[in-house]
Amino acid sequence: MRQIVMAALAAGIVLALGGTAIADKKGEKHKSKIEMAETAKVTIDQAIKTASEKVPGHVIEAELEKKHDTTVWEVEIVTDDKMIKEVHVDADSGAIIDVEDKGKAHKDKGKH
């Protein structure tokens, strides 16, 4: 019985320490995002407008990322022909860096 209690206690400690490490990584990621947002000269609204002018469609996601030491807005757009395009907008200048074809948009039919 004592071995079971000790094993459970050890497992709890390992889980608690692992959870702290995960929380620290999330905290670092959030801190990095906050720093990028504070230094970006282009707002999310401006990035979406610029991307939409380049690739017409419905914006489904916009996120601030670091690519090759440059802060960029990644704006995902579903086009009228059901393709997903990712437009990279420079967060400092507002210039379009590139457009990536992410493939065909698929509807989830609930099959898992």
N, C-alpha and C positions, 0 to 999 in steps of 0.2 A: 504494500500500500504506500509506504514511504517513497519507493522508487517512482510510482505513478505521480505522486504529488510533486516530486522534484522534477520529473520530466515535464509535467504541465507548467511548472514555474519557469523552467528553462525555455520552453517554447514561447511562453508569454513574453519573456524578456527579449527573445530574438524578434518576435513580431513587433514589439513596441519600438525597438531600435530600428528595425527596418522601416517602420512607418515614419519615424523621425527623418530618416535619410530621404524618403520619398517627399516628405513635406519640405525639406530643405531644397531639393531640386526644383519643386514647383515654385517655391519662393524666389529662387534665383531666376527662373524663367520669367516670372511676373515682374521682377525688378528690371530685367533686361528689356521687356516690352515697355515698361513705364519710361525707361531712359530713351528708348527709340522714339516713343510718342512725344516726349518732351523736346527732342532735337529735330524731329521731322518738320520741315517748312510747309509741306503739302498736307492738307487735312484729308481724312478719309472721304469726305464728300467731294473734294476736288479730284482725288484719285479715281473715284467711281465715275465722275463726269468725263474725265479724260479717257478712261478705258472704254466707256460706253460709246464715245464718239468714234473710237477706233474699231470696236467690235460691237455692233448692235445686238441687242438681246436682253435677257433678264439676268441681272446681277444676283448671284446666289451666295457669294461670300467675298469678303475683303479682309485682308489680314496684313499687318505690318511684319516684315521679315528682314533678316540680314542675309544677303546673297553676295558672296565674294567681297566682303568688307564694305558693301554698300547697303544702306537702308532702303528697302523698296516696299511698295504696296503691291501685294498679289491680289488681283481682282479676278474672280472666277465668274464667267458669263456663260449662260446657256443660249446658244444662237437659235434662230428660227428653224434651222435644219437639224436641231437637236444635238448639236455638238457642244462640248464643253471646252471653252478657251480660257487660258489663264494669261492675263495681261499684267506685265510687270511695269510699274510706274515708279520712277525715281522719286523718293520721298523728299529730296532736297530741291530738285529742279522742276519736277512735274513732267519730265520727258518720258516717253514710252521707251523702255529698254528693249523689250521683245514681247512676242505673243507666242505662247505654247499651246499646241493642240493636245488636250487631255483625253480626247476620244469621244465616243458616242455616249450620250446620256441614256441611261437605262432606267426604266420604271421598275421599282421593287414590287414583285408580284407576291411577296410574302413567303417565298420559298427559301428555306434556310437549311 
